[in-house]
Amino acid sequence: MSEAKSFDILVAGGGMIGAALALGLSRQGWRVGLVEGSDHGTLVQAPHSVVAVEDFEPRVSAISVASQQLLEQLGVWAEVTAGRHCPYQTMTVWDGDGTGRIQFEAAELQAKALGTIVENRSIVRALFRALEHSAVELMEGAKITGCRRLSDGYTVELEDGQSLCAGLVVGCDGANSRLRQWVGLPTREWDYDQQAIVCTVRTTQSHRFTAWQRFSLTGPLAFLPLLTESGDEHFCSIVWSQDTREARRLMALGDREFSAQLERAIERELGAVEAVSSRFAFPLRQRHAKDYIAPGFALVGDAAHTIHPLAGQGANLGYGDVRALLDELARAKRAGLSPANDLALARYQRRRKGENLSMMAAMEGFKQLFGRDELSVRWLRNTGLRWLNQLGPVKNRIAAEAMGLNG
Ligand SMILES: Cc1cc2nc3c(=O)[nH]c(=O)nc-3n(C[C@H](O)[C@H](O)[C@H](O)COP(=O)(O)OP(=O)(O)OC[C@H]3O[C@@H](n4cnc5c(N)ncnc54)[C@H](O)[C@@H]3O)c2cc1C
């Protein structure tokens, strides 16, 4: 058997979260390996001159100010924003089945923007470009097929028969994490019986640099503003979460009928929907690992928690995990400890579990509040939203939380 390659830390999964973690860890001086199943090196450059809805990637993220700061520290934000991105100054949330409405403004928080909408592939591409010039040993197109505990760390097997050893393995392999299963970390999960329909649209009116979110009994609809390099403000990425049966019906519609229903669902706030891209539907499931750590092992990002996309916080929570683990492992490095130090991992888990759980509980509360039709709940929604909208300090605190600035 060929001798296994060995690392201080092996990051398993190089999506938006794992790639950022690997880059940060290597800057701290650890010997880091990153294994990614697909070949991100071949990610196509986003087309420069957008002419059609199909030119955008359907998956985008609302990157919070805190996540932006992390990507700045990693030196990749300038590259991310050299391409298409759209800072938004306003967020409008309203109850489609009532009269409640709340509006958040960056200006009220003395901020330039509440966040930035970025296509996921722009972030991954910028991270991989930085990784190519880092000390990280990058293994792309390499699928992990197994993971076993050793007396001091783990051995990870790849599809091509290679074995890799590390003192600490970090599972960043997404919502259906195999690493989490192999290491035996159980989850609490529940199905929303909803699907998120994702696509890009062009509207006749400008999006006004606003993230729009309308709640209805069957689920929320978000219009997230996009901006082309030439400054065209008429494109939005939509995330339309609907009960499964309704989502299936919407997916089966022709483009013209789908656009008409979408236009009605957003109450024509942006005029008519004049073009719609191919649509994708994702089943929605909330999932939370009961523990994020085991000896010599940690979970980060969607592998540890997946939440409803209604507040666009999934990637931001993952970046919160990355920040906390980088802090704890920097401290371990300074103290001359192993990256698998139990106390460092326990501190990481303590810092993240509470915050992730409270965000998940808030999403669940929102979903319940807007998913019920009783008169008393409707009254609470409408009165509550109007009241909150007038309460500057409380409203600003909620906005700061969503921007990731209260941690
Ligand atoms: C419809 C929708 C809209 C969303 N909108 C937002 C938003 O606006 N804002 C926001 O913050 N979040 C949003 N999210 C959530 C966000 O997309 C996720 O939280 C984020 O992508 C998670 O990143 P990750 O790197 O943890 O996991 P992933 O992106 O799933 O990456 C996991 C990586 O691991 C690799 N991998 C998996 N298994 C193996 C293996 N066996 N071997 C090797 N490699 C492997 C995969 O190839 C992949 O690259 C949304 C989610 C959905 C579904």
The ligand as an ORCA input file, in Angstrom:
! r2SCAN-3c Opt
* xyz 0 1
  C     -32.777     28.006     -2.663
  C     -31.673     28.426     -1.733
  C     -31.356     29.791     -1.606
  C     -30.351     30.198     -0.721
  N     -30.065     31.544     -0.569
  C     -29.124     31.940      0.329
  C     -28.823     33.346      0.567
  O     -29.408     34.245     -0.036
  N     -27.876     33.660      1.501
  C     -27.208     32.707      2.210
  O     -26.376     33.038      3.076
  N     -27.456     31.376      2.001
  C     -28.383     30.983      1.091
  N     -28.626     29.648      0.897
  C     -27.824     28.649      1.624
  C     -26.441     28.483      1.008
  O     -26.533     28.237     -0.384
  C     -25.708     27.330      1.708
  O     -25.752     27.571      3.106
  C     -24.229     27.252      1.278
  O     -24.123     27.010     -0.103
  C     -23.543     26.113      2.032
  O     -22.214     26.009      1.623
  P     -21.328     24.753      2.045
  O     -19.976     25.037      1.464
  O     -21.465     24.480      3.504
  O     -22.014     23.515      1.320
  P     -22.089     23.199     -0.251
  O     -22.235     24.445     -1.040
  O     -23.123     22.135     -0.402
  O     -20.643     22.602     -0.579
  C     -20.255     21.298     -0.226
  C     -19.084     20.896     -1.108
  O     -18.617     19.615     -0.708
  C     -18.346     18.836     -1.862
  N     -18.531     17.412     -1.507
  C     -19.657     16.823     -1.043
  N     -19.451     15.503     -0.839
  C     -18.147     15.254     -1.174
  C     -17.336     14.089     -1.203
  N     -17.810     12.878     -0.814
  N     -16.059     14.199     -1.636
  C     -15.553     15.406     -2.015
  N     -16.276     16.557     -2.017
  C     -17.563     16.478     -1.600
  C     -19.358     19.318     -2.902
  O     -18.894     19.071     -4.228
  C     -19.466     20.799     -2.582
  O     -18.584     21.600     -3.348
  C     -29.635     29.217      0.020
  C     -29.942     27.851     -0.130
  C     -30.965     27.452     -0.991
  C     -31.313     25.980     -1.120
*
